[in-house]
Structures are given as C-alpha cells and as structure tokens.
C-alpha cells in the first residue's frame, strides 16, 4: 500500500461519517436549504484561500518573476486555480465557484448580506483575522474559518494541500443533489443555479481536481514520515471541523 493510499484509508471512517451525515436528509424545504447555504457559503469562500495560499507558495506570483523549484506541484495548483477561480456559469461567462454559489443563493432567495459585507471588509482590511472580528458570524462558522486560516499560517505546503484536498466540496453526496432536484420539481423552487454549482464542482473534483490534489500531496510529502503524519493529522481535523459545522446547521434547521 502506498503512503497516499494509507492516508486515505485512515480517513475513511471520518469521511464516511461526514458523507452520511443526517443534515442532508433534513434539508427538505426551501427555508432549510437557504439557512444551510447562508452558513455554508463561508466554507465555500475560505476554501479559495487554501488554494491561493498554495499557489503563492508553489509558484511565483510576484514581480519580477523568478522560477520556482516546485515545478510539479506548481503546475497542478495552477490548473486547479484556473477552474476554481475562472470557471464558467450557465451562460458561459467566466465566474469563480464562490461567485457561482453566491448567485445560486440569490436565485433561491437566501440572504447574502452578511457574506457580501464580510467580503467588502476583507477587500478593505486585507486581513481575515481583523475582518472577522467585526461581524456577528455564528461561532461554529467562525471556528471553521479560523481553522482554515490557522492551517494557512503554518506555511507547510503539505499540510495546506492535505486540508484543501480532504475538506473539499465533493464531500457533498449525490443524495443532496437529488433532494434539491426533487424540491425544485415539486415546489417550483429556483434551484437551477444551485444544481449547476453542485454538479459542476463535484464533476471537476472527481474527474480532475481530486486526482491532481492527491498527486500534489504525494509530491509535497515525498518520503518524509513526519510530513505524512502531519498531513494525516490535519486532514482528520479538517473532516471533524466540517462535521462540527454540519452538526451546528442541523441543529438550526430541525
């Protein structure tokens, strides 16, 4: 068994617990789905900071340009960023996945005021830690984002890549998409943009980004047992943080 296979195997019990979380079955009304999205959107947003941290570390994003020694991982991260930051919407217009999600929220009637004000503040302060203090974001949601940015602060690329890989949106099972489709057909709820986002994101993760990310972890950890251990610990923590977020939202909707 390879080291990346061993890492994945060690995560399977927690990952399976997350994929089978009772939250998904509980999201059976428009109101519950919008409440889910109003909390989940912060996880969609901070996900982008993980991949941009990797791009910053593994490629050259400064001027004057100089070569970066991480050619293999740098290529992978650039390809992932291209799709995450500049994918296309249903009308073939360039959009980041975060923007696709935001549009799907607005289409469904979810409240986007808090996340938009938060992003505006981030643009102004250029600091996550300073910005998050200024908003009444639910404590569990804030704790989830704090974990993300604490991981980024480690500046350990193998750890950042692991959290990015195993905390992805492909954790949202096909079952949830079917629930959304059923609600859309039965109650005429505008979920077309949400379904497009989910299917597009999961398709890319399964077919392209997931395999790329695993190769990146393998490249960054190499044969260093300490790095593999750190990657495993961080990945397990990332999954548990997502479960805690799902537990919170479930408590809010039932």
N, C-alpha and C positions, 0 to 999 in steps of 0.2 A: 504494500500500500504506500502510495506517495504521501509526502507531508501535507499537500493541499487536500488530498482525499481524507487524511486523518483529521485535519482541521474541520472539514465539512461534516464528517461523521460525528465528531464531538459536539457539534452544534445542532444536530438533527432533533434531539428531544425538545430543546427550547424552541427551535424553529417550527416544529410540528404543533407545539402548543400555541404558538402565535397564529399560524395559518388556520387552526381550528377554533380560534377564539370566538366565544358566543356573541361578541359585538356584531359580527356581520349579519347574523340571523335577526338581531334586534333592530336593524335599520330597515324597518318595514313601512315607514311613512316619509313623506317629503320633509316634514319638520325634523325628524330624526336624522335624515341624511344631511340636511343643511347644518344641523348642530355638529355632526361629525366633521363636516368639511371646514367649518369655522375654527375648529381645533386642529385638524389635520393639516391645514394649509401652512402652518408654521413649520411642520416637519418637511413639507414639500419645499419650503423656502430654504431651510438650513442645510438640506441635502446638497443644494448647489454650492454652498460654501466649502463642503468637503472636497468636491471635485475640483473647485477652483484653487483650493489650497494645494492639492496635488499638482495641478498644472503650474502653479507658481514655483513649486519646489523641484519639479522634474523636467521643466522646460525653461527656456529663457523668455521672461515676459518684461524685461527691462531694456532700455535703450542707453548706450549702444548694445547691440546684440552680441552675445558670445556663445559658443557651443556649450551644450550641457552634456555631461557624461552619461546621463540616464537615457540613452537613445531608445532602448526597447520600451521601457515604461513610459517615456515621454511620448512616443508615438501612440501608444494605447490611450493615454489620458487625453491627448489632443483629439483623437477620434471620438471618444466618449463626450467630451465637452462640446464638440461640433453639434451632435444630435441633441444633447440636453439643453444647450443654450440657444441653438438655432435650428429647431425642428420646424415643421410646417403645421398650420392649422387646417381645418376642413376646407378652406378656400385656397390652400397652397401658399398662404402668407407666412413668412418666417416668424416664429414665436418660440420663446423658451417654454419648457414644460411647466415652469411656475406660472407663466402668463396664461398658458392653456388652462391650467387649473383655476386660476382666478376668473377667467372668462366663464368657465363651466359653473363656478359658484354664482356669478351674477345671473347667468342664464336660468339657474334653478331658483333664484331668489334668496340666496344666502347673504348674510351681512358681511361685507368686505371692508367696512370702515376701519376696524382695528388693524388688520394686516396692512392696509394701504397707508395708514398713519405711521405705523411702525417702519415700513419701508422708506417712507419720506424722511423719517428721523435718522434712519441708517445712512441715507444719502447725505444728510447734513453733517452728522457727527463722525461718520466713518468708523464707528465703534459699536460692536454688538453689546458689550457689557454696559456701556453708558446709556445706550438707547433703550435697552430692555427695562431699565430701572424706571423709566418714565411712563410705563403703560401698565394697566391693570390686566396683565395676561395671567390666565389661570396658573397656579403654582406648578402643577404637574407638567403643563406645556412648557413653562419656563425651565423647569428642571431638565426636560428632554433637550431643549436647545442649549442649555448650559453644558450638558454632557458633550454635545457635538463640538462646541467651541473650546471646551477643555481638551478634547482629543486633538483638535487643530493646534492648540498651543503646545502640545508635546513635541511638535515638529518632527515626529517619527513617521516617515512616509509609509512604512509597512503597517503601522497602527492605523493611520488615517485611511489607507486603502482598504484595510480589513473592515473598518466600521462602515465605510462607503459601500462596500460590496455586500455585506451581510445585513445591512439595515435598509436595503433598497425597497422600492415600491412593488417589486414582484412578490413581496410578502402578502399583498392583497390578492386573495384567491379568486379564481374564476367564478366561484359561487356568488361573490359580491356583485360582479358584473351582471349575472343572471337575475339577481334580486332587483337591481336598478332597472334592467330591461323590462322586467315584469311590472314594476311600478309605473314605468313610462307607458306601457301599453294599456294598463288597466285604468289609470287615473289621469292620463293625459298630462303628465308632468314633463317639463322640458329637461330631459336628461341626455339629449344627443351629444352635447359637448363633453359632459362628464364621461359618457361611454367611450367617446373618441379618445379622450385623455387616457383613460384606464387601459384601453386596448392598445393604444399606440405605445404607451410607456412599458407595459408588460411585454409586448411584442419585441421591442428593442432590447429590453433587459434579458429576455430568454434567449433570443437569437444572436445578439451581438454583444451587448454591454456586459452581461454576466460572464460569458467565457473570457472576454477581454480582461475583466477585473480579476478573475482567478489567475490568469497568466501574470498580471501585474503583481499580485501578492506573492506568487511563486518567485518572480524575478527579484522583488524587493527583499524577501526573507532569505532567499538563497539557501545556504546550508547552515545558517546560524540558528542554533536551537533556542537561544534567548529571544530572537525576533519571532520565531514561530510561537513561542509561549506567550509573548506579549500580544501577538496578533489574535491568538485564541481567546485570551482573557478579555481583550477589548471587544471582540466580536460577540462573545457571550453577553457581555454587559450591554452592548447595543441592542440585542434582541430583548433583553429583560427590560430595558428602558422603553422599548416600543410596547411591550406587554403592559407595562405600568400606564402608559398613555392610553392604550385601548381599555384598560380597566376603568380609568377615570371617565372616558367618554361613555362607556357602557353604563356606568352609574348615573350619568347625566341624562341618558335617554330612556332609562326604564322607569 
